[in-house]
Amino acid sequence: METVTRIGQWVLDALIVVLNGVLVMGYGVWDRLPHLMAVAGAGVVLLFDRQVACQNLSRPAHQGRGWMEAGGVRSRVPQVLTALTGVMWLAAAWVYPRPVPAIGAAMWWGWVLVLLVLRGERDAILWRGKGFLLTYALALLGFRVYLSMAARFEPTAWAGVLGSSGEAQRVIAGNLAIFSTVGTWLTWFVLPVAHFSYLVQRLLVNPLSLAAPFATAEEWIAALRGRRGS
């Protein structure tokens, strides 16, 4: 009986340890969920980069026999730029608390949604979306560097320029407050709003077709050719 009790207690302790481990991993994933979502968004964009590259380097074959790909070396610049943007964003989001990682994840997946909807403009939206996200990541990193440097400003070193240590401390504190406020507004509102404004503008600039709203130009041409030949 005592042996059965010990085995039961050991099983219970093992289950508690496993459950605690699962909870710790779950909390860790939940805490880094915006970072993981941004990485997943970058992975989806890499697929779009490949699709656009294949479309730009191919042409319809004669008599509807499919597509012919051009020879030569295919450039990997779009994929490299997407990977670089993802790494820069991940580095920026890692050193910022919420809501910055969540804002970035929303920017990535808003971009992916527009790429899925506007297939005919995918090439241009891919390039400009990378520009917005890369600019945002660089702005975040630059603002973080400024804050770390600003914390090391010494009023006594500026006393000879501004007249006294007290005056230097007042001026430095005022400037830090101004730049911190402006930087926070830029990273929380201005740059994300610019990104989403561009995406909404591309969605609303032209009315969607009622016949095939998500068709590309190539699909329209193929449909017209098939209709004419029927």
C-alpha positions in Angstrom: 0.0 0.0 0.0 2.8 2.4 0.9 4.5 1.6 -2.5 1.3 2.4 -4.4 1.0 5.7 -2.4 4.6 6.7 -3.3 4.0 5.9 -7.0 0.8 7.9 -7.0 2.6 10.8 -5.4 5.5 10.6 -7.9 3.0 10.6 -10.8 1.2 13.6 -9.3 4.4 15.5 -8.8 5.5 14.7 -12.4 2.2 15.9 -13.7 2.5 19.2 -11.7 6.0 19.7 -13.1 4.9 19.1 -16.7 1.9 21.4 -16.2 4.1 24.2 -14.8 6.5 23.8 -17.7 3.6 24.0 -20.2 2.3 27.1 -18.4 5.7 28.8 -18.5 6.1 28.1 -22.2 2.6 29.3 -22.8 3.2 32.6 -20.9 6.5 33.0 -22.8 4.8 32.5 -26.2 2.0 34.9 -25.2 4.5 37.5 -24.1 6.4 37.3 -27.4 3.3 36.7 -29.5 3.6 40.1 -31.4 7.3 39.2 -32.3 6.3 35.8 -33.5 3.4 37.2 -35.6 5.8 39.7 -37.2 8.2 37.0 -38.1 5.4 34.9 -39.6 4.3 38.0 -41.6 7.9 38.3 -42.9 7.8 34.6 -43.9 4.5 35.2 -45.9 6.0 38.2 -47.6 9.0 36.1 -48.7 6.5 33.9 -50.6 5.1 37.0 -52.3 8.6 38.1 -53.3 9.1 34.8 -55.0 5.8 34.9 -56.8 6.4 38.4 -58.1 9.9 37.5 -59.3 8.6 34.5 -61.2 5.9 36.6 -62.8 8.3 39.3 -63.8 10.7 36.8 -65.3 8.2 34.8 -67.4 5.9 35.4 -70.3 2.9 33.5 -71.8 3.9 30.8 -74.3 2.4 30.7 -77.8 -1.1 29.2 -78.3 -1.9 29.0 -74.6 0.8 26.4 -73.8 1.5 27.8 -70.4 4.4 30.1 -69.3 8.0 30.3 -70.3 10.6 31.5 -67.8 13.4 33.7 -68.9 16.9 32.3 -68.6 19.8 33.8 -66.6 20.4 34.5 -62.9 17.4 35.5 -60.8 17.9 38.4 -58.4 17.4 37.6 -54.7 17.4 41.3 -53.8 13.6 41.4 -52.8 14.0 38.4 -50.5 17.2 39.8 -49.0 15.5 43.1 -48.4 12.5 41.4 -46.8 14.7 39.4 -44.5 16.7 42.5 -43.6 13.5 44.4 -42.8 12.3 41.5 -40.6 15.6 41.3 -38.7 15.7 45.0 -38.2 12.1 45.1 -37.0 12.7 42.1 -34.6 15.8 43.9 -33.2 13.8 47.1 -32.7 10.7 45.3 -31.2 12.9 43.3 -28.8 14.1 46.4 -27.0 10.7 48.1 -26.7 7.8 47.2 -24.4 4.2 47.1 -25.5 2.5 48.6 -27.4 5.3 48.9 -30.0 5.6 45.1 -30.8 1.8 44.9 -31.2 1.8 48.0 -33.5 4.5 46.4 -35.6 2.7 43.1 -35.9 -0.4 44.9 -37.0 1.6 46.8 -39.6 3.0 43.5 -41.0 -0.3 41.7 -41.2 -2.2 44.7 -42.5 0.4 44.8 -45.3 0.0 41.0 -46.0 -3.8 41.5 -46.1 -3.5 44.2 -48.8 -1.1 42.1 -50.8 -3.6 39.3 -50.8 -6.4 41.5 -51.9 -4.6 43.7 -54.5 -2.9 41.0 -56.5 -2.5 43.3 -59.5 -0.5 45.9 -57.5 1.5 43.4 -55.6 4.9 44.5 -57.0 4.6 48.2 -56.0 3.0 47.5 -52.7 5.7 45.0 -51.8 8.4 47.6 -52.4 6.7 50.5 -50.6 5.6 48.4 -47.7 9.2 47.3 -47.1 10.2 51.0 -47.1 7.6 51.9 -44.5 8.5 49.0 -42.2 12.3 49.5 -42.6 11.9 53.2 -41.9 9.8 52.4 -38.8 12.4 49.9 -37.5 15.3 52.4 -38.1 13.3 55.1 -36.3 12.7 52.9 -33.3 16.4 51.9 -33.1 17.5 55.5 -33.5 15.1 56.7 -30.8 16.4 53.9 -28.5 20.0 54.9 -29.1 19.1 58.5 -28.4 17.4 57.6 -25.1 20.4 55.6 -24.0 22.8 58.4 -24.8 20.5 61.0 -23.2 20.6 59.2 -19.9 24.4 59.8 -19.8 24.3 63.6 -20.4 26.1 65.3 -17.5 25.0 68.8 -16.6 28.4 69.6 -15.1 30.0 69.1 -18.6 27.6 71.6 -20.1 28.0 74.1 -17.2 30.8 76.0 -19.0 28.5 76.5 -22.1 25.2 77.3 -20.4 26.6 79.2 -17.5 25.9 77.0 -14.5 25.2 73.4 -13.5 21.7 74.3 -12.5 20.9 76.0 -15.8 22.4 73.1 -17.7 20.4 70.6 -15.8 17.2 72.6 -16.5 17.9 72.9 -20.2 18.9 69.3 -20.6 15.8 68.1 -18.7 13.5 70.2 -20.9 15.1 69.0 -24.1 15.0 65.4 -23.1 11.3 65.8 -22.3 10.5 67.4 -25.6 12.5 64.9 -27.7 11.0 62.0 -25.7 7.5 63.2 -26.3 8.1 63.8 -30.0 9.8 60.4 -30.4 6.9 58.6 -28.6 4.4 60.3 -30.9 6.4 59.3 -34.0 6.8 55.7 -33.0 3.3 55.2 -31.5 1.2 57.2 -34.0 2.7 59.1 -36.9 4.7 56.4 -38.6 2.1 53.6 -38.1 -0.7 55.9 -39.3 1.4 56.7 -42.4 1.8 53.0 -43.2 -1.9 52.2 -42.7 -2.9 55.3 -44.6 -1.0 54.1 -47.6 -2.6 50.7 -47.5 -6.1 52.1 -47.2 -5.3 54.5 -50.1 -4.3 51.7 -52.3 -7.5 49.8 -51.4 -9.7 52.7 -52.2 -8.0 54.4 -55.1 -9.8 52.2 -57.6 -13.1 50.5 -57.3 -12.9 46.7 -57.3 -14.2 44.8 -60.3 -17.6 43.2 -59.8 -16.7 40.3 -62.1 -13.4 39.2 -60.7 -12.2 41.6 -58.0 -9.1 39.6 -57.1 -7.9 38.7 -60.6 -4.5 39.8 -61.9 -3.9 41.4 -65.2 -2.5 38.0 -66.5 -5.7 36.2 -65.5 -7.8 38.9 -67.2 -5.8 38.4 -70.4 -6.1 34.7 -70.2 -9.9 34.9 -69.7 -10.3 37.3 -72.6 -8.3 35.0 -74.9 -10.3 32.0 -73.9 -13.6 33.9 -74.5 -12.4 35.0 -77.9 -11.4 31.5 -78.9 -14.6 29.9 -77.7 
